[in-house]
Amino acid sequence: MKFSKALMAGLVMMVGVNAFAQKNAEKFEKLQIEMFPKAKEGYKQVYIQLPIAKNENDLKVEFFVGAEKSLDCNKHFLMGNIKTQDLQGWGYNYYDVESKGEVGGTLMACPDKKLTKQFVTLKPEIVRYNSKLPLVFYIPKDMEVRYRVWRPDTAMKKAVQK
C-alpha cells in the first residue's frame, strides 16, 4: 500500500512539473529556411530562431559574428564586413559575412605578454526583433554568431527642455 501511494504521489508531482515546464517554456514559430541558398565552399549557414515575445516591436536583437582567438591585453576586432542580402522573390534578408579572420587592434604595450582566449568580432549590428523570420547568416566555417536581445526600460523618460 505504501509503495502505491509513493508511486502515485511521484506521478502526480511529475505531471505537475511537466505542465509547469510546458507553460513556462519559450514558444517558437515553426520556421522554414529551405528557401535560403546553400552555403558556398568554406562557409556554413547558421541561423537564429527567436522565441515569440510580447511587444516584439519594442525589442531589438544585437548580433555578433566572430571567433575565439588567443589575444594579448589590447582591444581587438575582426576585419571584414557583413552584407545584408535580399532573398529574391521572398522579401526576406540574410547576412553574408566576408572575413578572412584577420585581427586588428590597439598597439599598447602588454608588459606580461600573457595571451587569453577572447571572442573577437566584426562590428556588431542591431536589427528588429521578429519571431516569425529567422536571422540567417553565411559565415566562414571557423566563425560563429552570438546574439543578445535588447529590451526597453519600463517607463519612457522625458527630455529636458531649455
Backbone as CSV, one residue per row, in Angstrom:
resi,resn,N_x,N_y,N_z,CA_x,CA_y,CA_z,C_x,C_y,C_z
1,MET,0.820,-1.183,0.000,0.000,0.000,0.000,0.874,1.261,0.000
2,LYS,1.952,1.256,0.826,2.832,2.416,0.893,3.489,2.663,-0.460
3,PHE,3.867,1.582,-1.125,4.536,1.702,-2.416,3.627,2.385,-3.435
4,SER,2.366,2.001,-3.496,1.443,2.570,-4.476,1.152,4.040,-4.173
5,LYS,1.093,4.425,-2.883,0.893,5.838,-2.537,2.105,6.664,-2.973
6,ALA,3.287,6.128,-2.729,4.514,6.826,-3.120,4.597,6.940,-4.636
7,LEU,4.225,5.864,-5.320,4.229,5.876,-6.779,3.232,6.900,-7.309
8,MET,2.040,6.919,-6.718,1.000,7.853,-7.145,1.436,9.298,-6.888
9,ALA,2.020,9.551,-5.730,2.489,10.902,-5.396,3.576,11.338,-6.375
10,GLY,4.480,10.417,-6.705,5.540,10.722,-7.671,4.985,11.051,-9.038
11,LEU,3.997,10.279,-9.491,3.378,10.544,-10.794,2.669,11.892,-10.829
12,VAL,1.929,12.199,-9.759,1.230,13.491,-9.677,2.242,14.634,-9.723
13,MET,3.338,14.483,-8.984,4.362,15.512,-8.958,5.003,15.685,-10.337
14,MET,5.284,14.567,-11.021,5.891,14.610,-12.347,4.975,15.308,-13.346
15,VAL,3.688,15.028,-13.310,2.721,15.661,-14.205,2.680,17.163,-13.939
16,GLY,2.681,17.558,-12.665,2.662,18.974,-12.298,3.897,19.703,-12.777
17,VAL,5.070,19.112,-12.598,6.326,19.718,-13.049,6.329,19.835,-14.567
18,ASN,5.880,18.805,-15.260,5.836,18.825,-16.717,4.897,19.919,-17.220
19,ALA,3.727,20.058,-16.610,2.773,21.096,-17.006,3.367,22.475,-16.771
20,PHE,4.058,22.656,-15.642,4.705,23.931,-15.335,5.787,24.242,-16.370
21,ALA,6.601,23.249,-16.710,7.682,23.450,-17.676,7.126,23.814,-19.043
22,GLN,6.045,23.151,-19.473,5.464,23.468,-20.773,4.855,24.853,-20.785
23,LYS,4.246,25.266,-19.685,3.620,26.584,-19.613,4.676,27.676,-19.694
24,ASN,5.833,27.464,-19.056,6.874,28.478,-18.998,7.943,28.329,-20.075
25,ALA,7.839,27.314,-20.921,8.815,27.129,-21.986,8.633,28.209,-23.043
26,GLU,9.735,28.587,-23.659,9.650,29.586,-24.724,8.915,28.985,-25.908
27,LYS,8.093,29.787,-26.542,7.340,29.330,-27.707,8.004,29.877,-28.957
28,PHE,8.100,29.022,-29.975,8.741,29.392,-31.224,7.779,29.216,-32.383
29,GLU,7.888,30.100,-33.376,7.178,29.914,-34.639,7.856,28.747,-35.356
30,LYS,7.123,28.014,-36.148,7.743,26.969,-36.977,8.395,27.679,-38.160
31,LEU,9.710,27.652,-38.189,10.442,28.382,-39.227,10.805,27.477,-40.389
32,GLN,10.825,28.076,-41.540,11.266,27.375,-42.748,12.483,28.112,-43.277
33,ILE,13.557,27.375,-43.524,14.753,28.015,-44.076,15.207,27.345,-45.376
34,GLU,14.377,26.436,-45.901,14.750,25.722,-47.121,14.916,26.650,-48.317
35,MET,14.225,27.799,-48.316,14.275,28.702,-49.459,15.578,29.503,-49.523
36,PHE,16.358,29.493,-48.450,17.627,30.207,-48.441,18.669,29.400,-49.216
37,PRO,19.617,30.085,-49.859,20.627,29.356,-50.644,21.528,28.490,-49.756
38,LYS,22.149,27.520,-50.361,23.114,26.669,-49.656,24.395,27.476,-49.450
39,ALA,25.151,27.128,-48.419,26.410,27.816,-48.133,27.445,27.470,-49.196
40,LYS,28.257,28.480,-49.558,29.314,28.231,-50.543,30.501,27.533,-49.878
41,GLU,31.421,27.087,-50.668,32.601,26.362,-50.200,33.359,27.170,-49.147
42,GLY,33.675,26.536,-48.011,34.412,27.191,-46.933,33.522,27.966,-45.963
43,TYR,32.217,27.974,-46.224,31.270,28.707,-45.383,30.245,27.738,-44.803
44,LYS,29.521,28.206,-43.805,28.415,27.439,-43.252,27.225,28.375,-43.052
45,GLN,26.044,27.771,-43.064,24.821,28.526,-42.825,24.445,28.330,-41.360
46,VAL,24.217,29.425,-40.654,23.729,29.361,-39.278,22.526,30.297,-39.175
47,TYR,21.661,30.028,-38.219,20.513,30.919,-38.066,20.128,31.072,-36.610
48,ILE,19.423,32.159,-36.344,18.884,32.443,-35.017,17.378,32.352,-35.126
49,GLN,16.781,31.564,-34.255,15.322,31.493,-34.161,14.937,32.136,-32.842
50,LEU,14.199,33.224,-32.906,13.791,33.962,-31.719,12.460,33.443,-31.204
51,PRO,12.307,33.355,-29.887,11.013,32.921,-29.344,9.957,34.016,-29.504
52,ILE,8.692,33.601,-29.548,7.588,34.556,-29.607,7.636,35.383,-28.321
53,ALA,7.514,36.705,-28.466,7.596,37.603,-27.312,6.453,38.600,-27.340
54,LYS,6.100,39.098,-26.175,5.114,40.170,-26.104,5.783,41.457,-26.581
55,ASN,5.032,42.278,-27.284,5.524,43.583,-27.734,6.846,43.478,-28.509
56,GLU,6.875,42.633,-29.517,8.095,42.435,-30.296,8.597,43.734,-30.926
57,ASN,7.694,44.682,-31.195,8.108,45.967,-31.778,8.995,46.763,-30.832
58,ASP,8.950,46.454,-29.539,9.796,47.145,-28.564,11.180,46.521,-28.440
59,LEU,11.390,45.329,-28.986,12.642,44.600,-28.811,13.574,44.765,-30.005
60,LYS,14.846,44.605,-29.741,15.878,44.607,-30.782,16.805,43.420,-30.531
61,VAL,17.482,42.982,-31.585,18.452,41.896,-31.478,19.809,42.433,-31.924
62,GLU,20.806,42.256,-31.086,22.172,42.629,-31.456,22.924,41.336,-31.734
63,PHE,23.528,41.229,-32.919,24.272,40.010,-33.212,25.746,40.314,-33.430
64,PHE,26.550,39.314,-33.091,27.999,39.414,-33.151,28.519,38.237,-33.976
65,VAL,29.298,38.508,-34.998,29.937,37.459,-35.785,31.404,37.489,-35.408
66,GLY,31.926,36.353,-34.953,33.309,36.366,-34.518,33.883,34.986,-34.336
67,ALA,35.031,34.959,-33.661,35.752,33.710,-33.422,36.545,33.837,-32.129
68,GLU,36.773,32.712,-31.491,37.624,32.662,-30.300,39.079,32.713,-30.766
69,LYS,39.847,33.621,-30.166,41.274,33.763,-30.511,42.069,33.971,-29.230
70,SER,43.330,33.581,-29.248,44.246,33.875,-28.140,44.847,35.243,-28.407
71,LEU,44.568,36.193,-27.494,44.951,37.583,-27.731,45.635,38.184,-26.509
72,ASP,46.393,39.258,-26.742,47.072,39.958,-25.654,46.139,40.992,-25.017
73,CYS,46.670,41.945,-24.271,45.873,42.898,-23.495,45.231,44.009,-24.329
74,ASN,45.525,44.105,-25.610,44.965,45.162,-26.451,43.484,44.938,-26.729
75,LYS,42.816,45.965,-27.213,41.433,45.863,-27.691,41.498,45.362,-29.127
76,HIS,40.728,44.323,-29.446,40.818,43.688,-30.759,39.479,43.666,-31.474
77,PHE,39.547,43.535,-32.791,38.353,43.390,-33.621,38.725,42.558,-34.837
78,LEU,37.721,41.919,-35.425,37.946,41.175,-36.669,37.812,42.128,-37.844
79,MET,38.602,41.917,-38.841,38.480,42.705,-40.061,37.544,41.972,-41.020
80,GLY,36.720,42.716,-41.697,35.755,42.158,-42.621,34.463,42.933,-42.548
81,ASN,33.431,42.426,-43.199,32.144,43.118,-43.132,30.994,42.132,-43.277
82,ILE,29.823,42.654,-42.934,28.582,41.884,-43.012,27.706,42.579,-44.032
83,LYS,27.327,41.855,-45.069,26.464,42.420,-46.107,25.058,41.851,-45.974
84,THR,24.073,42.749,-45.977,22.677,42.319,-45.955,22.258,42.013,-47.389
85,GLN,21.765,40.803,-47.604,21.337,40.373,-48.934,19.827,40.153,-48.947
86,ASP,19.215,40.337,-50.102,17.781,40.114,-50.267,17.559,38.726,-50.855
87,LEU,16.674,37.955,-50.245,16.316,36.648,-50.782,15.273,36.889,-51.870
88,GLN,15.725,36.898,-53.098,14.891,37.254,-54.247,13.574,36.490,-54.270
89,GLY,12.487,37.242,-54.421,11.166,36.647,-54.532,10.483,36.367,-53.206
90,TRP,11.188,36.550,-52.094,10.619,36.246,-50.786,10.456,37.484,-49.910
91,GLY,11.279,38.499,-50.140,11.230,39.685,-49.296,11.928,39.494,-47.955
92,TYR,12.722,38.437,-47.815,13.477,38.184,-46.590,14.914,38.635,-46.801
93,ASN,15.588,38.919,-45.711,17.011,39.234,-45.758,17.819,38.095,-45.173
94,TYR,19.075,38.044,-45.567,20.042,37.184,-44.902,21.366,37.933,-44.895
95,TYR,22.324,37.413,-44.153,23.582,38.129,-43.951,24.752,37.307,-44.475
96,ASP,25.527,37.920,-45.360,26.747,37.336,-45.912,27.936,37.959,-45.204
97,VAL,28.763,37.144,-44.594,29.931,37.646,-43.879,31.167,37.452,-44.740
98,GLU,31.902,38.532,-44.922,33.166,38.475,-45.656,34.290,38.798,-44.688
99,SER,35.077,37.785,-44.348,36.204,37.981,-43.440,37.173,36.815,-43.614
100,LYS,38.458,37.140,-43.542,39.487,36.111,-43.582,39.965,35.758,-42.172
101,GLY,39.281,36.342,-41.166,39.646,36.057,-39.784,40.816,36.871,-39.281
102,GLU,41.243,37.885,-40.047,42.369,38.719,-39.616,41.925,39.637,-38.494
103,VAL,42.813,39.821,-37.522,42.501,40.610,-36.336,43.280,41.918,-36.357
104,GLY,42.591,43.011,-36.018,43.225,44.311,-35.835,43.055,44.706,-34.389
105,GLY,43.764,45.743,-33.967,43.603,46.175,-32.590,44.491,47.338,-32.233
106,THR,44.403,47.733,-30.966,45.246,48.811,-30.464,46.669,48.296,-30.340
107,LEU,47.609,49.203,-30.138,49.020,48.808,-30.088,49.663,49.169,-28.752
108,MET,48.946,48.914,-27.666,49.506,49.175,-26.336,50.550,48.103,-26.005
109,ALA,51.502,48.490,-25.196,52.490,47.510,-24.733,51.827,46.633,-23.667
110,CYS,52.005,45.342,-23.784,51.458,44.401,-22.796,52.637,43.837,-22.023
111,PRO,52.916,44.399,-20.830,54.116,44.002,-20.088,54.204,42.513,-19.774
112,ASP,53.058,41.871,-19.478,53.133,40.459,-19.097,53.116,39.513,-20.298
113,LYS,52.850,40.029,-21.478,52.813,39.237,-22.718,51.884,38.026,-22.623
114,LYS,50.948,38.069,-21.683,50.025,36.962,-21.461,48.922,36.976,-22.521
115,LEU,48.602,35.802,-23.062,47.514,35.661,-24.031,46.310,35.038,-23.343
116,THR,45.126,35.564,-23.654,43.896,34.985,-23.122,42.946,34.708,-24.281
117,LYS,42.103,33.712,-24.096,41.121,33.360,-25.124,39.975,34.366,-25.045
118,GLN,39.675,35.018,-26.181,38.632,36.034,-26.240,37.797,35.824,-27.489
119,PHE,36.526,36.217,-27.390,35.643,36.199,-28.556,35.789,37.561,-29.231
120,VAL,36.450,37.581,-30.373,36.693,38.827,-31.111,35.716,38.872,-32.285
121,THR,35.139,40.061,-32.546,34.038,40.140,-33.506,34.224,41.224,-34.557
122,LEU,33.439,41.080,-35.610,33.237,42.167,-36.556,32.372,43.202,-35.844
123,LYS,32.120,44.329,-36.478,31.266,45.351,-35.872,29.872,44.753,-35.653
124,PRO,29.368,44.777,-34.404,28.037,44.218,-34.132,26.949,45.024,-34.838
125,GLU,25.831,44.372,-35.104,24.688,45.048,-35.725,23.447,44.827,-34.879
126,ILE,22.549,45.808,-34.930,21.276,45.716,-34.203,20.154,45.724,-35.228
127,VAL,19.266,44.741,-35.114,18.129,44.608,-36.032,16.852,44.459,-35.226
128,ARG,15.723,44.609,-35.910,14.462,44.483,-35.192,14.180,43.025,-34.848
129,TYR,13.445,42.831,-33.790,13.079,41.511,-33.297,11.869,41.028,-34.086
130,ASN,11.947,39.814,-34.615,10.825,39.247,-35.348,10.881,37.726,-35.214
131,SER,9.997,37.171,-34.384,10.000,35.723,-34.152,9.470,34.934,-35.345
132,LYS,8.876,35.625,-36.318,8.307,34.932,-37.478,9.346,34.633,-38.563
133,LEU,10.482,35.324,-38.518,11.521,35.124,-39.525,12.853,34.772,-38.858
134,PRO,13.583,33.834,-39.433,14.904,33.531,-38.880,15.908,34.598,-39.299
135,LEU,16.936,34.772,-38.511,18.088,35.583,-38.907,19.098,34.574,-39.461
136,VAL,19.314,34.607,-40.769,20.151,33.610,-41.435,21.482,34.246,-41.821
137,PHE,22.567,33.516,-41.524,23.917,34.008,-41.774,24.707,32.987,-42.573
138,TYR,25.588,33.483,-43.418,26.570,32.662,-44.120,27.920,33.162,-43.650
139,ILE,28.600,32.315,-42.879,29.841,32.728,-42.227,30.958,31.739,-42.548
140,PRO,32.222,32.188,-42.487,33.332,31.240,-42.651,33.227,30.127,-41.612
141,LYS,33.652,28.932,-41.993,33.493,27.739,-41.147,34.106,27.879,-39.756
142,ASP,35.133,28.718,-39.583,35.791,28.852,-38.282,35.210,29.974,-37.416
143,MET,34.057,30.524,-37.811,33.423,31.606,-37.043,32.095,31.144,-36.472
144,GLU,31.533,31.971,-35.601,30.227,31.691,-35.019,29.456,32.988,-34.861
145,VAL,28.149,32.859,-34.608,27.281,34.008,-34.385,26.720,33.902,-32.973
146,ARG,26.822,35.001,-32.239,26.219,35.104,-30.911,25.274,36.296,-30.940
147,TYR,24.334,36.326,-30.020,23.389,37.443,-30.018,22.855,37.707,-28.623
148,ARG,22.250,38.895,-28.491,21.532,39.238,-27.269,20.319,40.076,-27.636
149,VAL,19.313,40.012,-26.776,18.065,40.725,-27.014,18.061,41.981,-26.150
150,TRP,17.736,43.115,-26.782,17.648,44.395,-26.084,16.189,44.678,-25.774
151,ARG,15.923,45.055,-24.514,14.575,45.382,-24.063,14.557,46.820,-23.564
152,PRO,13.448,47.531,-23.768,13.395,48.929,-23.319,13.185,49.023,-21.804
153,ASP,13.489,50.207,-21.254,13.127,50.486,-19.866,11.617,50.384,-19.750
154,THR,11.134,50.139,-18.550,9.691,50.005,-18.367,8.961,51.325,-18.566
155,ALA,9.594,52.434,-18.223,8.925,53.734,-18.362,9.701,54.619,-19.334
156,MET,8.953,55.386,-20.125,9.605,56.360,-21.003,10.035,57.544,-20.153
157,LYS,11.118,58.153,-20.558,11.620,59.333,-19.858,11.445,60.549,-20.762
158,LYS,11.328,61.673,-20.141,11.094,62.908,-20.867,12.406,63.662,-21.044
159,ALA,12.634,64.213,-22.209,13.827,65.016,-22.467,13.708,66.340,-21.725
160,VAL,14.859,66.885,-21.342,14.886,68.177,-20.675,14.746,69.275,-21.713
161,GLN,13.901,70.247,-21.404,13.662,71.342,-22.334,14.279,72.611,-21.766
162,LYS,14.974,73.381,-22.604,15.588,74.651,-22.155,14.726,75.822,-22.548
